[in-house]
Amino acid sequence: MTPQRRAAASRRILILTADSELHERGQLKYARITSSIADALHERGVDDLTAQLAANLGLLAFRVAFERWMKAGEDEPFPPFAVTALNDLRTRAAQFSDP
């Protein structure tokens, strides 16, 4: 993700939000990506539950980071948003284990 991609992504978001069929296709795309990630992890010996959890959290982190990146300044690089989103999810998940 580069700052140059932000303009194209912004146009894509406008199109997807205006067309429910395209929005649904986008959601199916995310589901396929999640499934592919989980399958790849499973092929590498990760148990099914852990693979599903990692795939879903990974995609959630990407989506959160992307949303934040789109709202940021035009020259902001994407990677720090990805790191922050993953850390935020990790922090929130840890709260579930605290009594």
N, C-alpha and C positions, 0 to 999 in steps of 0.2 A: 504494500500500500504506500503510495507516494502522494505528495501533495497534488501532483498533476492528476491523479485518479479521483481526487475529491469532486471535481466538477462533474465528471462522468457519473460518479456514484450519486451525486445529488440529483441529476436528471433521472437516473434509474429509479430512485426512491419516489420521485414525483409520479412517474409512470406507473409504478407498482401500486401506489396508494390510490391512484385513480381508477385502476382496473382490477376488480375483485378476482377475476380469473387468473390474471398474471400474478397477483398476490398469492393466490392458492398454489400456483406452480412454484413460486419462490419458497413457500413453506415446505412443499414436497422435496424441493432441492435440498433444503437444510436437513430434512429427514434422511435423504439418501446419503448425504455427506456424513451424518452422524453414524449411520449404519456401516458405511465403508470404513470409518475410523475404528469402530468397535470390531468389525471383522478383521481388520489388519492387526489390531492388538491381540485378538483371540488367536490368530495364526502364529503370533509370536509367543504364545504360551500364557497369556493373561486370561484369568478365568472370566466367564461371561459377565458376571455382575460388575466386576471391576472394569472390564472393557467398556461396558455400557455407561457406567458412571463417568469414566474418563472422557469418553467421546462426547457425552452430553455436557459435561462441565467445560470441555475444551471449546465446543461450539458456543456455549453460553458466554464464555470469556471473550471469544471473538466478537460476538454480537454486541456485547456491552462496550468493548473497546471501540468497535466501529462507530457505534452511536455517539460515544463521547468524542471520538476523533472528528466526526462530521460537525459537531457543535463547536469545536476548537478553532483557533486561528488557522488561516489558510496555509501557513508555512510550518505548522506543527507536524513532526514525523509520527507515523503510526506506532512503531515499536514501544515507546514508553506507555502508550495507552493500553497496549496488550498486556504488558507486565503489570501495570496497576490494576487492570480488571482481574487478572488471575490472582493477584495478591488479595484483592477485595473479596473475591469468592472464597479463597482459602480462609481468610479471617472469619467470614460469616459462617462457613461450614464448621469451623472450630468451635463456634458458639453453641452448636448443637450438642457437643460433648461435655460442655460445662454444666454442672448441676445447678 
